Amino acid sequence: MVDQQVAQTAVENYFAYLCAKDAEAWVQLFSKEAISYDPVGNPPNQIHKDYLKFFQLLKFYSAMKSAPEIMFFAGNEMAVQWRMEVTAVNGKEASATGITVFSFDESGKISLLKAYWDDRQLMAQLR
């Protein structure tokens, strides 16, 4: 079972690297076989294969802040309530909240990510 502090550090780094747009550090948090549903309902992404496409989408934002608000740890999973605030390159601002469930392998790498939030609602704020 993964140690709670290891999982918490991985989640905190997940948000920090995401906001810093540090794709290379971010992808190292994931196992080689990691899958992401972000958000759930969209087709899954193979993290190591698709992460550069994902980070291309972040270029739409001139600023991005996101951080965990509440974390719940059980077994090899952590459910995280978070808030995100973005400023698009057009100057418009938007915010979103959600819950992401992170599953960890025995080495503490993220093996599965399921994010529950409304990405369409965020994009509608930026139009």
DSSP file (Angstrom, degrees, kcal/mol; ACC not computed):
  #  RESIDUE AA STRUCTURE BP1 BP2  ACC     N-H-->O    O-->H-N    N-H-->O    O-->H-N    TCO  KAPPA ALPHA  PHI   PSI    X-CA   Y-CA   Z-CA
    1    1 A M              0   0    0      0, 0.0     2,-0.2     0, 0.0    75,-0.1   0.000 360.0 360.0 360.0 141.6    0.0    0.0    0.0
    2    2 A V        -     0   0    0    102,-0.2     2,-0.2     1,-0.1    75,-0.1  -0.472 360.0-108.4 -74.1 143.5    1.2    3.5   -0.8
    3    3 A D     >  -     0   0    0    103,-0.2     4,-2.2    -2,-0.2     5,-0.2  -0.490  21.2-128.6 -71.3 139.5    2.1    5.8    2.1
    4    4 A Q  H  > S+     0   0    0      1,-0.2     4,-2.7     2,-0.2     5,-0.2   0.880 108.3  51.9 -58.5 -40.8   -0.3    8.6    2.7
    5    5 A Q  H  > S+     0   0    0      2,-0.2     4,-2.4     1,-0.2    -1,-0.2   0.877 108.3  51.7 -66.4 -36.5    2.4   11.3    2.7
    6    6 A V  H  > S+     0   0    0      2,-0.2     4,-2.1     1,-0.2    -1,-0.2   0.929 112.4  46.1 -62.8 -45.5    3.8   10.0   -0.6
    7    7 A A  H  X S+     0   0    0     -4,-2.2     4,-2.3     2,-0.2    -2,-0.2   0.912 112.5  50.2 -64.2 -43.2    0.3   10.2   -2.2
    8    8 A Q  H  X S+     0   0    0     -4,-2.7     4,-2.6     1,-0.2    -2,-0.2   0.908 110.6  49.1 -63.6 -41.9   -0.3   13.7   -0.8
    9    9 A T  H  X S+     0   0    0     -4,-2.4     4,-2.5     2,-0.2    -1,-0.2   0.905 110.2  51.5 -64.2 -40.7    3.0   14.9   -2.1
   10   10 A A  H  X S+     0   0    0     -4,-2.1     4,-2.2     2,-0.2    -2,-0.2   0.916 111.7  47.1 -62.0 -42.7    2.3   13.5   -5.5
   11   11 A V  H  X S+     0   0    0     -4,-2.3     4,-1.9     2,-0.2    -2,-0.2   0.924 111.9  49.3 -66.8 -44.5   -1.1   15.2   -5.6
   12   12 A E  H  X S+     0   0    0     -4,-2.6     4,-2.2     1,-0.2    -1,-0.2   0.911 113.5  47.1 -60.4 -41.6    0.3   18.6   -4.5
   13   13 A N  H  X S+     0   0    0     -4,-2.5     4,-3.2     2,-0.2     5,-0.4   0.859 105.0  61.3 -67.9 -34.9    3.0   18.3   -7.1
   14   14 A Y  H  X S+     0   0    0     -4,-2.2     4,-1.8     1,-0.2    -2,-0.2   0.948 111.1  38.7 -53.9 -51.3    0.4   17.3   -9.7
   15   15 A F  H  X S+     0   0    0     -4,-1.9     4,-2.4     2,-0.2     5,-0.2   0.899 116.4  51.2 -69.2 -40.5   -1.3   20.7   -9.2
   16   16 A A  H  X S+     0   0    0     -4,-2.2     4,-1.9    -5,-0.2    -2,-0.2   0.933 113.5  43.6 -63.5 -46.4    1.9   22.7   -8.9
   17   17 A Y  H  <>S+     0   0    0     -4,-3.2     5,-2.6     2,-0.2     4,-0.5   0.862 112.2  54.3 -68.4 -35.1    3.4   21.3  -12.1
   18   18 A L  H ><5S+     0   0    0     -4,-1.8     3,-1.0    -5,-0.4    -2,-0.2   0.947 111.3  43.9 -61.6 -49.1    0.1   21.7  -13.9
   19   19 A C  H 3<5S+     0   0    0     -4,-2.4    45,-0.2     1,-0.3    -2,-0.2   0.830 113.6  50.7 -67.3 -31.9   -0.1   25.4  -13.0
   20   20 A A  T 3<5S-     0   0    0     -4,-1.9    -1,-0.3    -5,-0.2    -2,-0.2   0.541 108.2-129.1 -79.4  -6.5    3.6   25.9  -13.8
   21   21 A K  T < 5 +     0   0    0     -3,-1.0     2,-1.2    -4,-0.5    -3,-0.2   0.859  53.2 155.8  57.4  38.2    2.9   24.2  -17.2
   22   22 A D     >< +     0   0    0     -5,-2.6     4,-2.5     1,-0.2    -1,-0.2  -0.714  14.1 174.1 -96.5  83.1    5.9   21.9  -16.5
   23   23 A A  H  > S+     0   0    0     -2,-1.2     4,-2.5     1,-0.2     5,-0.2   0.859  73.5  53.6 -61.4 -39.2    4.9   19.0  -18.6
   24   24 A E  H  > S+     0   0    0      2,-0.2     4,-0.9     1,-0.2    -1,-0.2   0.900 113.5  41.0 -68.5 -40.9    8.2   17.0  -18.1
   25   25 A A  H  4 S+     0   0    0      2,-0.2     4,-0.4     1,-0.2     3,-0.3   0.903 114.9  53.8 -70.1 -40.5    7.9   17.1  -14.3
   26   26 A W  H >< S+     0   0    0     -4,-2.5     3,-1.7     1,-0.2     4,-0.2   0.921 105.1  51.5 -60.5 -47.9    4.2   16.5  -14.4
   27   27 A V  H >< S+     0   0    0     -4,-2.5     3,-1.6     1,-0.3    -1,-0.2   0.783  98.7  66.6 -65.7 -26.0    4.4   13.3  -16.5
   28   28 A Q  T 3< S+     0   0    0     -4,-0.9    -1,-0.3    -3,-0.3    -2,-0.2   0.646  87.7  68.8 -69.8 -13.3    7.0   11.8  -14.1
   29   29 A L  T <  S+     0   0    0     -3,-1.7    81,-2.9    -4,-0.4     2,-0.3   0.625  93.4  75.9 -74.7 -13.0    4.3   11.6  -11.4
   30   30 A F  E <  S-a  110   0A   0     -3,-1.6    81,-0.2    79,-0.3    79,-0.1  -0.729  83.7-115.3-107.2 147.1    2.5    8.9  -13.5
   31   31 A S  E >   -     0   0A   0     79,-2.6     3,-1.6    -2,-0.3    17,-0.3  -0.325  38.9-105.4 -67.1 161.3    3.3    5.2  -14.0
   32   32 A K  E 3  S+     0   0A   0      1,-0.3    16,-0.3    15,-0.1    -1,-0.1   0.780 121.7  44.1 -61.9 -27.4    4.1    4.2  -17.6
   33   33 A E  E 3  S+     0   0A   0     14,-0.1    -1,-0.3    15,-0.1    78,-0.1   0.303  84.6 144.9 -99.0   8.3    0.7    2.7  -18.1
   34   34 A A  E <   -     0   0A   0     -3,-1.6    13,-1.6    76,-0.2     2,-0.4  -0.115  31.2-160.5 -58.5 142.0   -1.3    5.5  -16.4
   35   35 A I  E     -aB 112  46A   0     76,-1.5    78,-2.0    11,-0.2     2,-0.4  -0.940   2.0-160.1-121.8 143.8   -4.7    6.4  -17.8
   36   36 A S  E     -aB 113  45A   0      9,-2.4     9,-2.7    -2,-0.4     2,-0.6  -0.989  14.6-168.6-128.5 135.5   -6.6    9.7  -17.3
   37   37 A Y  E     -a  114   0A   0     76,-2.7    78,-3.0    -2,-0.4     3,-0.4  -0.916  20.9-169.5-115.0  98.3  -10.3   10.5  -17.6
   38   38 A D  S    S+     0   0    0     -2,-0.6     2,-0.1     1,-0.5    78,-0.1  -0.833  81.8   6.4-138.0  96.2  -10.2   14.3  -17.4
   39   39 A P  S >  S-     0   0    0      0, 0.0     3,-2.1     0, 0.0    -1,-0.5   0.629 101.1-114.4 -84.0 166.4  -13.1   14.9  -17.2
   40   40 A V  T 3  S+     0   0    0     75,-3.1    77,-0.2    -3,-0.4    74,-0.1  -0.369 104.9  45.6 -56.6 136.6  -14.9   11.6  -16.8
   41   41 A G  T 3  S+     0   0    0      1,-0.6    -1,-0.2    75,-0.0    75,-0.0  -0.028  93.0  96.2 109.7 -27.9  -17.1   11.2  -19.8
   42   42 A N  S <  S-     0   0    0     -3,-2.1    -1,-0.6     1,-0.1     3,-0.1  -0.559  93.2 -84.2 -84.8 158.3  -14.4   12.2  -22.2
   43   43 A P        -     0   0    0      0, 0.0    -5,-0.4     0, 0.0    -1,-0.1  -0.288  55.9 -98.8 -59.1 148.7  -12.3    9.5  -23.9
   44   44 A P        -     0   0    0      0, 0.0     2,-0.4     0, 0.0    -7,-0.2  -0.323  32.3-142.2 -69.4 152.5   -9.4    8.2  -21.8
   45   45 A N  E     -B   36   0A   0     -9,-2.7    -9,-2.4    -3,-0.1     2,-0.9  -0.943  10.3-134.9-114.0 137.6   -5.9    9.5  -22.3
   46   46 A Q  E >>  -B   35   0A   0     -2,-0.4     4,-3.2   -11,-0.2     3,-0.8  -0.838  25.3-146.7 -86.2 110.7   -2.7    7.4  -22.0
   47   47 A I  H 3> S+     0   0    0    -13,-1.6     4,-1.9    -2,-0.9    -1,-0.2   0.884  90.7  43.3 -52.0 -54.3   -0.7    9.9  -20.0
   48   48 A H  H 34 S+     0   0    0    -14,-0.3    -1,-0.3   -16,-0.3     4,-0.1   0.769 121.6  41.5 -69.2 -23.2    2.8    9.1  -21.4
   49   49 A K  H <4 S+     0   0    0     -3,-0.8    -1,-0.2     1,-0.1    -2,-0.2   0.834 126.6  29.9 -85.6 -36.0    1.5    9.0  -24.9
   50   50 A D  H  X S+     0   0    0     -4,-3.2     4,-1.9     1,-0.1     3,-0.5   0.400  84.4 101.5-109.6   0.9   -0.9   12.0  -24.8
   51   51 A Y  H  X S+     0   0    0     -4,-1.9     4,-2.4    -5,-0.3     5,-0.2   0.832  80.6  55.1 -64.7 -32.2    0.6   14.4  -22.2
   52   52 A L  H  > S+     0   0    0      2,-0.2     4,-1.4     1,-0.2    -1,-0.2   0.886 107.8  50.1 -68.2 -36.0    2.1   16.8  -24.8
   53   53 A K  H  > S+     0   0    0     -3,-0.5     4,-1.1     2,-0.2    -1,-0.2   0.917 110.5  51.4 -63.0 -42.1   -1.3   17.2  -26.5
   54   54 A F  H >X S+     0   0    0     -4,-1.9     4,-0.7     1,-0.2     3,-0.6   0.919 109.4  48.6 -60.1 -45.3   -2.8   17.9  -23.1
   55   55 A F  H 3< S+     0   0    0     -4,-2.4     4,-0.4     1,-0.2    -1,-0.2   0.750 101.1  64.7 -71.7 -22.5   -0.2   20.6  -22.3
   56   56 A Q  H >< S+     0   0    0     -4,-1.4     3,-1.1     1,-0.2    -1,-0.2   0.868  97.8  56.8 -63.0 -35.6   -0.8   22.2  -25.7
   57   57 A L  H X< S+     0   0    0     -4,-1.1     3,-1.5    -3,-0.6    -1,-0.2   0.820  96.7  63.4 -63.9 -30.8   -4.4   23.0  -24.5
   58   58 A L  G >< S+     0   0    0     -4,-0.7     3,-1.8     1,-0.3    -1,-0.2   0.665  82.4  77.5 -71.0 -15.5   -2.9   24.9  -21.5
   59   59 A K  G <  S+     0   0    0     -3,-1.1    -1,-0.3    -4,-0.4    -2,-0.2   0.676  79.4  72.9 -66.4 -15.1   -1.4   27.4  -23.8
   60   60 A F  G <  S+     0   0    0     -3,-1.5    29,-2.2    -4,-0.2     2,-0.5   0.700  89.6  73.1 -68.1 -20.3   -4.9   28.9  -24.1
   61   61 A Y  E <   -C   88   0A   0     -3,-1.8    27,-0.3    27,-0.3     3,-0.1  -0.837  57.5-170.4-102.1 130.0   -4.4   30.2  -20.5
   62   62 A S  E    S+     0   0A   0     25,-2.5     2,-0.3    -2,-0.5    26,-0.2   0.714  85.0  16.6 -84.3 -22.1   -2.1   33.1  -19.7
   63   63 A A  E     -C   87   0A   0     24,-1.7    24,-2.5     2,-0.0     2,-0.3  -0.993  67.1-179.1-148.2 146.2   -2.5   32.3  -16.0
   64   64 A M  E     -C   86   0A   0     -2,-0.3     2,-0.4   -45,-0.2    22,-0.2  -0.963   4.6-178.4-150.2 127.9   -3.8   29.3  -14.1
   65   65 A K  E     +C   85   0A   0     20,-3.1    20,-3.1    -2,-0.3     2,-0.3  -0.997  16.1 155.1-125.6 130.4   -4.2   28.7  -10.4
   66   66 A S  E     +C   84   0A   0     -2,-0.4    18,-0.2    18,-0.2   -47,-0.2  -0.968   6.1 160.2-153.7 138.4   -5.4   25.3   -9.1
   67   67 A A  E     -C   83   0A   0     16,-1.6    16,-1.5    -2,-0.3     2,-0.2  -0.994  42.7 -94.4-156.0 152.8   -4.9   23.6   -5.8
   68   68 A P  E     -C   82   0A   0      0, 0.0    14,-0.3     0, 0.0     3,-0.1  -0.473  29.6-177.2 -68.1 140.6   -6.4   20.9   -3.6
   69   69 A E  E    S+     0   0A   0     12,-3.8     2,-0.4     1,-0.4    13,-0.2   0.777  72.0  11.0-103.1 -43.6   -8.8   22.1   -1.1
   70   70 A I  E     -C   81   0A   0     11,-1.6    11,-2.7     2,-0.0    -1,-0.4  -1.000  66.4-162.8-138.6 136.9   -9.7   18.9    0.7
   71   71 A M  E     -C   80   0A   0     -2,-0.4     2,-0.5     9,-0.2     9,-0.2  -0.973   3.1-169.0-123.3 136.1   -8.0   15.5    0.4
   72   72 A F  E     -C   79   0A   0      7,-2.7     7,-2.6    -2,-0.4     2,-0.4  -0.988  10.3-163.1-123.5 122.0   -9.4   12.1    1.5
   73   73 A F  E     +C   78   0A   0     -2,-0.5     2,-0.3     5,-0.2     5,-0.2  -0.885  18.6 156.4-110.0 134.1   -7.0    9.1    1.5
   74   74 A A  E >   -C   77   0A   0      3,-2.6     3,-2.2    -2,-0.4     2,-0.2  -0.915  62.9 -38.1-154.8 128.2   -8.0    5.5    1.6
   75   75 A G  T 3  S-     0   0    0     -2,-0.3   -73,-0.1     1,-0.3    -2,-0.0  -0.387 124.0 -23.3  60.9-124.1   -6.1    2.4    0.5
   76   76 A N  T 3  S+     0   0    0     -2,-0.2    28,-2.9   -75,-0.1     2,-0.3  -0.024 123.5  84.3-107.0  27.4   -4.1    3.3   -2.6
   77   77 A E  E <   -CD  74 103A   0     -3,-2.2    -3,-2.6    26,-0.2     2,-0.4  -0.936  52.7-164.3-132.5 153.9   -6.5    6.2   -3.6
   78   78 A M  E     -CD  73 102A   0     24,-2.4    24,-3.0    -2,-0.3     2,-0.5  -0.982   8.7-155.6-136.6 125.1   -6.9    9.8   -2.8
   79   79 A A  E     -CD  72 101A   0     -7,-2.6    -7,-2.7    -2,-0.4     2,-0.5  -0.874  18.7-167.0 -98.2 130.9  -10.1   11.8   -3.6
   80   80 A V  E     -CD  71 100A   0     20,-2.8    20,-2.5    -2,-0.5     2,-0.5  -0.970  17.3-154.0-128.3 122.7   -9.3   15.5   -3.9
   81   81 A Q  E     +CD  70  99A   0    -11,-2.7   -12,-3.8    -2,-0.5   -11,-1.6  -0.823  32.8 173.0 -88.5 132.3  -11.7   18.4   -4.0
   82   82 A W  E     -CD  68  98A   0     16,-2.6    16,-1.8    -2,-0.5     2,-0.4  -0.880  28.2-145.0-138.7 166.7  -10.1   21.3   -5.9
   83   83 A R  E     -CD  67  97A   0    -16,-1.5   -16,-1.6    -2,-0.3     2,-0.4  -0.990  13.9-164.6-133.1 142.8  -10.7   24.8   -7.3
   84   84 A M  E     -CD  66  96A   0     12,-3.0    12,-2.3    -2,-0.4     2,-0.4  -0.990   5.7-172.6-130.4 137.7   -9.2   26.2  -10.5
   85   85 A E  E     +CD  65  95A   0    -20,-3.1   -20,-3.1    -2,-0.4     2,-0.3  -0.999  14.2 180.0-127.3 131.3   -9.0   29.8  -11.7
   86   86 A V  E     -CD  64  94A   0      8,-2.7     8,-2.2    -2,-0.4     2,-0.5  -0.930  23.0-153.6-131.2 153.7   -7.8   30.7  -15.1
   87   87 A T  E     -CD  63  93A   0    -24,-2.5   -25,-2.5    -2,-0.3   -24,-1.7  -0.997  24.4-141.2-121.8 123.9   -7.2   33.7  -17.3
   88   88 A A  E >   -C   61   0A   0      4,-3.0     3,-2.2    -2,-0.5   -27,-0.3  -0.332  28.1-105.8 -78.7 164.6   -7.4   33.1  -21.0
   89   89 A V  T 3  S+     0   0    0    -29,-2.2   -28,-0.1     1,-0.3    -1,-0.1   0.723 122.0  63.0 -63.7 -19.5   -5.1   34.7  -23.5
   90   90 A N  T 3  S-     0   0    0    -30,-0.3    -1,-0.3     2,-0.1     3,-0.1   0.441 120.4-110.1 -83.1   0.9   -8.1   36.9  -24.5
   91   91 A G  S <  S+     0   0    0     -3,-2.2     2,-0.1     1,-0.3    -2,-0.1   0.285  74.8 133.5  91.6 -10.5   -8.1   38.3  -20.9
   92   92 A K        -     0   0    0     34,-0.2    -4,-3.0    -5,-0.1     2,-0.3  -0.459  44.3-143.8 -75.6 147.8  -11.3   36.6  -19.8
   93   93 A E  E     +D   87   0A   0     -6,-0.2     2,-0.3    32,-0.2    -6,-0.2  -0.818  21.4 170.3-113.7 152.1  -11.4   34.9  -16.4
   94   94 A A  E     -D   86   0A   0     -8,-2.2    -8,-2.7    -2,-0.3     2,-0.3  -0.977  13.2-157.0-152.5 161.3  -13.1   31.7  -15.3
   95   95 A S  E     -D   85   0A   0     -2,-0.3     2,-0.3   -10,-0.2   -10,-0.2  -0.969   8.3-179.3-141.2 159.1  -13.2   29.3  -12.5
   96   96 A A  E     -D   84   0A   0    -12,-2.3   -12,-3.0    -2,-0.3     2,-0.3  -0.984  10.8-154.7-151.7 155.3  -14.2   25.7  -11.9
   97   97 A T  E     +D   83   0A   0     -2,-0.3    21,-0.4   -14,-0.2     2,-0.3  -0.925  25.5 147.1-127.6 158.0  -14.4   23.2   -9.0
   98   98 A G  E     -D   82   0A   0    -16,-1.8   -16,-2.6    -2,-0.3     2,-0.4  -0.975  40.3-110.0-169.3-179.1  -14.2   19.5   -9.1
   99   99 A I  E     -DE  81 116A   0     17,-1.9    17,-3.4    -2,-0.3     2,-0.4  -1.000  25.4-167.7-130.0 130.4  -13.2   16.3   -7.5
  100  100 A T  E     -DE  80 115A   0    -20,-2.5   -20,-2.8    -2,-0.4     2,-0.6  -0.970   9.7-151.2-119.8 134.8  -10.4   14.1   -8.8
  101  101 A V  E     -DE  79 114A   0     13,-3.0    13,-2.2    -2,-0.4     2,-0.5  -0.929  13.2-163.9-105.6 121.0   -9.7   10.5   -7.7
  102  102 A F  E     -DE  78 113A   0    -24,-3.0   -24,-2.4    -2,-0.6     2,-0.4  -0.897   2.1-161.6-104.4 129.3   -6.1    9.5   -7.9
  103  103 A S  E     -DE  77 112A   0      9,-2.9     8,-3.1    -2,-0.5     9,-1.4  -0.921  12.4-155.1-108.0 139.7   -5.1    5.8   -7.8
  104  104 A F  E     - E   0 110A   0    -28,-2.9     6,-0.2    -2,-0.4  -102,-0.2  -0.866   8.5-136.1-117.9 145.9   -1.5    5.0   -7.0
  105  105 A D    >   -     0   0    0      4,-2.6     3,-1.8    -2,-0.3     6,-0.0  -0.328  45.8 -88.3 -84.6 179.5    0.7    2.0   -7.7
  106  106 A E  T 3  S+     0   0    0      1,-0.3  -103,-0.2     2,-0.1    -1,-0.1   0.743 127.1  56.6 -64.3 -23.5    3.0    0.5   -5.0
  107  107 A S  T 3  S-     0   0    0      2,-0.1    -1,-0.3  -105,-0.1     3,-0.1   0.494 120.4-105.4 -86.8  -2.7    5.8    2.9   -5.9
  108  108 A G  S <  S+     0   0    0     -3,-1.8     2,-0.2     1,-0.3    -2,-0.1   0.517  75.6 136.6  92.5   5.4    3.6    6.0   -5.4
  109  109 A K        -     0   0    0      1,-0.1    -4,-2.6   -79,-0.1     2,-0.4  -0.597  63.8-106.1 -82.9 147.8    3.1    6.8   -9.0
  110  110 A I  E     +aE  30 104A   0    -81,-2.9   -79,-2.6    -2,-0.2    -6,-0.3  -0.613  40.6 173.1 -72.8 125.1   -0.3    7.8  -10.2
  111  111 A S  E     +     0   0A   0     -8,-3.1   -76,-1.5    -2,-0.4     2,-0.3   0.672  65.6  18.8-107.1 -23.9   -1.8    4.9  -12.2
  112  112 A L  E     -aE  35 103A   0     -9,-1.4    -9,-2.9   -78,-0.2     2,-0.4  -0.983  60.5-170.0-150.1 136.4   -5.3    6.1  -12.8
  113  113 A L  E     -aE  36 102A   0    -78,-2.0   -76,-2.7    -2,-0.3     2,-0.5  -0.996   3.0-177.9-130.3 128.4   -6.9    9.6  -12.6
  114  114 A K  E     -aE  37 101A   0    -13,-2.2   -13,-3.0    -2,-0.4     2,-0.5  -0.963   9.5-166.9-127.1 113.8  -10.6   10.3  -12.8
  115  115 A A  E     - E   0 100A   0    -78,-3.0   -75,-3.1    -2,-0.5     2,-0.7  -0.875   6.1-160.1-105.9 128.2  -11.6   14.0  -12.7
  116  116 A Y  E     + E   0  99A   0    -17,-3.4   -17,-1.9    -2,-0.5     2,-0.3  -0.895  44.7 105.8-110.0 103.3  -15.2   15.0  -12.1
  117  117 A W  S    S-     0   0    0     -2,-0.7     2,-0.9   -19,-0.2   -19,-0.1  -0.965  70.4-100.9-165.9 169.5  -15.9   18.5  -13.3
  118  118 A D     >  +     0   0    0    -21,-0.4     4,-1.4    -2,-0.3     3,-0.2  -0.807  31.5 175.1-107.0  93.2  -17.6   20.4  -16.1
  119  119 A D  H  > S+     0   0    0     -2,-0.9     4,-2.2     1,-0.2    -1,-0.2   0.814  80.6  59.3 -67.3 -29.9  -15.0   21.5  -18.6
  120  120 A R  H  > S+     0   0    0      1,-0.2     4,-2.1     2,-0.2    -1,-0.2   0.875 102.6  52.7 -65.9 -36.6  -17.7   22.9  -21.0
  121  121 A Q  H  > S+     0   0    0     -3,-0.2     4,-1.3     2,-0.2    -1,-0.2   0.894 109.3  49.7 -65.8 -39.2  -18.9   25.2  -18.2
  122  122 A L  H  X S+     0   0    0     -4,-1.4     4,-0.8     1,-0.2     3,-0.4   0.937 111.6  47.9 -63.9 -46.2  -15.4   26.6  -17.8
  123  123 A M  H >< S+     0   0    0     -4,-2.2     3,-0.7     1,-0.2     4,-0.4   0.858 105.9  58.4 -64.6 -34.6  -15.0   27.1  -21.5
  124  124 A A  H >< S+     0   0    0     -4,-2.1     3,-1.0     1,-0.2    -1,-0.2   0.853 101.5  56.1 -63.7 -33.9  -18.4   28.9  -21.7
  125  125 A Q  H 3< S+     0   0    0     -4,-1.3    -1,-0.2    -3,-0.4    -2,-0.2   0.768 104.8  54.0 -66.3 -25.1  -17.1   31.5  -19.2
  126  126 A L  T <<        0   0    0     -4,-0.8    -1,-0.2    -3,-0.7   -34,-0.2   0.470 360.0 360.0 -92.6  -2.0  -14.2   32.3  -21.4
  127  127 A R    <         0   0    0     -3,-1.0    -1,-0.2    -4,-0.4    -2,-0.1   0.461 360.0 360.0 -85.8 360.0  -16.2   33.1  -24.6
